[in-house]
């Protein structure tokens, strides 16, 4: 499940990279706009290891609109649904999200010797960043409302892997237990999710 979060971060980081390298145009109109649909079906070995299973299968779709402006800011609206199932089709556990995201790049630096890209940006999220539910049981945990922060992200451009991230100037309105727990489940929530996929 951590791998899915890194996938979502990679989508945003790729958008950020385009933003930082952008040209100029009228500030009130986007200089770049993209409507995207990302569908994926894969095995998640990290989720399987967390739950003590041989495999966890993931099927998902993420849709959205991304707009980049001449001053370096960007706006995106994203909706998605991702289903996790166990080795024999147990589950699903469903992750859904629907939120608007505004970002303002503060700085970027690239170290060619290591291939590390460091991005600093300010983020604001409004909506439902994460909701995990089990059909027939209900919502396990949900983040919703308003959330903003300044984040420093380091990406290894050799592997496109997230190396680190640090959050400062955090403002929270509404329940955000997933974020407050370090983007993780509590032990009880993890046990409930793992039980639903066959652990």
C-alpha positions in Angstrom: 0.0 0.0 0.0 3.0 2.3 0.5 3.9 1.6 -3.1 0.5 3.0 -4.3 1.2 6.2 -2.3 4.6 6.5 -4.0 2.9 6.1 -7.4 0.5 9.0 -6.6 3.5 11.1 -5.4 5.4 10.3 -8.6 2.4 11.5 -10.7 2.5 14.8 -8.8 6.3 15.0 -8.8 6.4 14.5 -12.6 3.8 17.3 -12.9 6.0 19.5 -10.6 9.1 18.8 -12.7 7.3 20.0 -15.8 6.1 23.1 -13.9 9.6 24.1 -12.7 10.9 23.9 -16.2 8.0 25.9 -17.7 8.1 28.9 -19.9 6.1 32.1 -19.5 2.7 33.3 -20.8 -0.3 35.2 -19.5 -0.6 34.7 -15.7 -4.4 34.2 -15.7 -4.4 31.5 -18.4 -2.7 28.1 -18.2 0.5 27.7 -20.2 0.0 23.9 -20.0 -3.1 21.8 -19.5 -3.5 18.0 -19.4 -6.4 15.7 -18.9 -5.1 12.3 -17.9 -6.3 8.8 -17.1 -3.9 6.4 -15.6 -5.0 2.7 -15.3 -2.9 0.1 -13.7 -3.0 -3.6 -12.7 -0.1 -5.0 -10.7 1.1 -7.0 -7.8 2.1 -5.1 -4.6 4.8 -7.1 -2.8 5.1 -4.5 0.0 1.3 -4.8 0.8 1.7 -8.6 0.7 4.6 -8.5 3.1 2.8 -6.1 5.5 -0.1 -8.6 5.6 1.9 -11.8 5.6 0.4 -12.9 2.3 2.0 -14.4 -0.8 0.6 -11.6 -3.0 -1.8 -8.7 -3.0 -3.2 -7.6 -6.4 -4.0 -4.0 -7.2 -6.3 -2.6 -9.9 -6.9 1.1 -10.2 -7.7 4.1 -12.2 -6.7 7.7 -11.6 -8.3 10.5 -13.6 -7.7 14.2 -13.4 -7.0 17.6 -15.0 -3.7 19.4 -14.5 -3.1 23.1 -15.2 0.2 24.9 -15.0 0.4 28.7 -15.0 3.2 31.1 -16.0 4.0 32.1 -12.5 5.0 28.4 -11.7 1.8 27.6 -9.8 -0.3 24.6 -10.7 -3.8 23.3 -10.1 -5.1 19.8 -10.4 -8.3 18.0 -9.7 -7.9 14.2 -9.2 -10.4 11.4 -8.6 -9.5 7.7 -8.3 -10.4 4.3 -7.2 -7.9 1.5 -6.3 -8.9 -2.0 -5.3 -6.7 -4.4 -3.3 -7.4 -8.1 -3.4 -5.8 -11.1 -1.8 -4.1 -14.2 -3.4 -7.4 -16.0 -3.9 -9.5 -12.9 -4.8 -10.3 -12.0 -1.2 -11.5 -8.5 -0.6 -11.6 -6.0 -2.0 -10.3 -3.2 0.1 -11.1 0.0 -1.7 -9.1 3.2 -1.7 -10.9 6.2 -3.2 -10.1 9.9 -3.4 -11.4 13.1 -5.0 -9.7 16.4 -4.3 -8.5 19.6 -5.7 -4.8 20.4 -5.3 -3.1 23.7 -5.7 0.7 23.9 -5.7 3.3 26.6 -5.7 6.9 25.7 -6.5 9.3 27.4 -4.2 12.7 26.1 -5.4 14.3 23.3 -7.2 17.9 22.0 -7.4 19.5 19.1 -9.3 22.8 17.4 -8.4 24.1 15.8 -11.6 26.7 13.7 -9.7 24.0 11.8 -7.7 21.0 12.4 -9.9 19.0 13.7 -7.0 16.3 16.3 -7.7 15.2 18.4 -4.7 11.8 20.2 -5.0 10.3 22.5 -2.4 6.7 23.5 -2.9 3.6 24.6 -1.0 0.5 22.4 -1.3 -3.1 22.9 -0.5 -5.6 20.0 -0.7 -9.4 20.4 -0.4 -11.7 17.4 -0.5 -11.2 13.7 0.2 -7.5 12.8 -0.2 -7.9 9.2 1.0 -10.8 7.0 2.0 -10.3 3.3 2.7 -13.3 1.1 3.0 -14.3 -2.6 3.0 -17.6 -3.5 1.3 -20.0 -4.9 3.8 -18.0 -3.5 6.7 -17.7 0.2 6.0 -15.0 2.9 6.1 -11.8 1.9 7.9 -10.2 5.4 7.9 -10.6 8.6 5.9 -8.8 11.9 5.5 -11.1 14.8 4.4 -11.3 18.6 4.5 -8.6 21.1 4.1 -4.8 20.4 4.4 -1.9 22.6 3.5 1.9 22.4 4.0 5.3 23.2 2.6 7.1 20.0 1.5 10.7 19.3 0.5 10.8 16.3 -1.8 14.0 14.5 -2.9 13.7 12.2 -6.0 16.3 9.9 -7.4 16.0 10.7 -11.2 18.0 7.5 -12.0 15.2 5.3 -10.6 12.3 7.8 -10.3 12.1 6.7 -6.6 11.1 9.0 -3.8 14.1 9.4 -1.5 12.7 11.6 1.2 10.1 14.2 2.0 9.8 16.7 4.9 6.6 18.6 5.8 6.6 22.0 7.5 4.1 24.8 8.1 1.2 22.2 8.2 -2.4 23.5 8.6 -5.2 21.0 9.1 -9.0 21.5 9.1 -11.0 18.3 9.2 -10.1 14.8 10.1 -6.7 13.8 8.6 -5.7 10.7 10.7 -3.8 9.1 7.8 -1.6 12.2 7.4 -1.2 12.6 11.1 0.0 9.0 11.5 2.8 9.5 8.9 0.6 8.4 5.9 0.2 5.1 7.6 -2.5 2.9 9.1 -2.7 2.3 12.9 -2.1 -1.3 13.9 -5.8 -1.9 14.3 -6.6 -0.4 10.8 -3.8 -2.5 9.2 -5.2 -5.7 10.9 -8.7 -4.9 9.5 -7.4 -4.2 6.0 -5.2 -7.3 6.0 -8.0 -9.5 7.3 -10.2 -8.4 4.4 -7.6 -9.5 1.8 -7.2 -12.9 3.4 -4.5 -12.6 6.1 
